[in-house]
Amino acid sequence: MRFKVGGTSWIDIVTVKHNSIDKIQSRAFKGSSEEWQAVLTWAFLNHTPEERYSDSTKGIELVAAVLEERQITITIRQNVSGITVSFKLFH
C-alpha cells in the first residue's frame, strides 16, 4: 500500500506476501484465513470481497496515526454496536 504524505514522494506503508497472511492473522479475529484475507484485501487494496465473505468486512475500520515524520501506524479494527475490537497493528 502506498501513501503520499504532505507533498513528499510516495512511500510504501505495508507489504504483505500472500504466503504470510496466516502468520499475521490476529488471535482476536474469529474468522477463517480466507475471511482474514478478504479483510486485508478490502482494507489495503480496496477490493470488494466475494459475496460469501462480505460479512467479514462489516464494521471494519482502518485507523492511521503518524508517530514520527516517516513512521505511520495502521490499526485494523472492527466496530460492532459501538464495541471496538482491534485485530492487527502495522508499523
C-alpha positions as CSV (number, residue, x, y, z in Angstrom):
1,M,0.0,0.0,0.0
2,R,1.3,3.4,-0.9
3,F,0.6,6.8,0.5
4,K,1.7,10.3,-0.3
5,V,2.4,12.3,2.9
6,G,2.4,16.0,3.0
7,G,3.7,16.7,-0.5
8,T,6.6,14.2,-0.2
9,S,7.2,11.4,-2.6
10,W,5.1,8.2,-2.4
11,I,6.1,5.8,0.3
12,D,5.4,2.1,0.8
13,I,3.4,1.6,4.0
14,V,2.6,-2.1,4.1
15,T,4.0,-5.1,2.1
16,V,2.4,-8.4,2.8
17,K,3.2,-11.6,0.8
18,H,0.3,-13.9,0.2
19,N,2.0,-16.9,1.8
20,S,2.5,-14.9,5.1
21,I,-1.2,-13.9,5.6
22,D,-1.9,-16.6,8.1
23,K,1.2,-15.5,10.1
24,I,-0.2,-12.0,10.7
25,Q,-3.8,-13.1,11.4
26,S,-4.8,-11.8,14.8
27,R,-6.0,-14.1,17.5
28,A,-8.9,-11.7,18.1
29,F,-10.2,-12.3,14.6
30,K,-12.6,-15.2,14.8
31,G,-13.0,-15.9,11.1
32,S,-11.2,-18.3,8.8
33,S,-7.9,-17.5,7.0
34,E,-10.0,-16.8,3.8
35,E,-12.1,-14.3,5.7
36,W,-8.9,-12.7,7.1
37,Q,-7.6,-12.4,3.5
38,A,-10.8,-10.8,2.5
39,V,-10.4,-8.2,5.3
40,L,-6.9,-7.4,4.2
41,T,-7.6,-7.1,0.5
42,W,-10.7,-5.0,1.3
43,A,-8.8,-2.8,3.7
44,F,-5.5,-2.3,1.8
45,L,-6.4,-2.9,-1.8
46,N,-10.0,-1.6,-1.8
47,H,-11.2,-4.9,-3.3
48,T,-14.8,-5.8,-2.8
49,P,-14.9,-9.2,-1.1
50,E,-16.7,-12.2,-2.6
51,E,-20.3,-12.4,-1.5
52,R,-19.6,-15.3,0.9
53,Y,-17.0,-13.1,2.7
54,S,-18.9,-9.8,2.7
55,D,-19.9,-10.1,6.4
56,S,-16.2,-10.3,7.3
57,T,-15.7,-6.7,6.3
58,K,-18.7,-5.2,8.0
59,G,-17.7,-2.7,10.6
60,I,-14.0,-2.9,9.7
61,E,-12.1,0.4,10.2
62,L,-8.6,1.4,9.4
63,V,-7.1,3.9,11.8
64,A,-3.8,5.6,10.9
65,A,-1.6,7.6,13.2
66,V,1.6,9.4,12.3
67,L,4.1,8.7,15.1
68,E,7.1,10.5,13.6
69,E,7.9,12.2,10.3
70,R,8.2,8.9,8.4
71,Q,6.6,6.4,10.7
72,I,2.9,5.5,10.5
73,T,0.9,3.0,12.5
74,I,-2.2,1.4,10.9
75,T,-4.7,-0.5,13.0
76,I,-7.3,-2.8,11.6
77,R,-10.3,-3.0,13.9
78,Q,-14.0,-3.9,13.9
79,N,-16.7,-1.8,15.3
80,V,-19.8,-3.8,16.3
81,S,-22.6,-1.9,18.0
82,G,-20.1,0.6,19.5
83,I,-17.7,-2.1,20.7
84,T,-14.3,-2.0,19.0
85,V,-12.0,-5.0,18.7
86,S,-8.5,-4.3,17.3
87,F,-7.2,-7.1,15.0
88,K,-3.8,-6.0,13.8
89,L,-1.3,-3.2,14.1
90,F,1.1,-2.4,11.4
91,H,4.1,-0.1,11.9
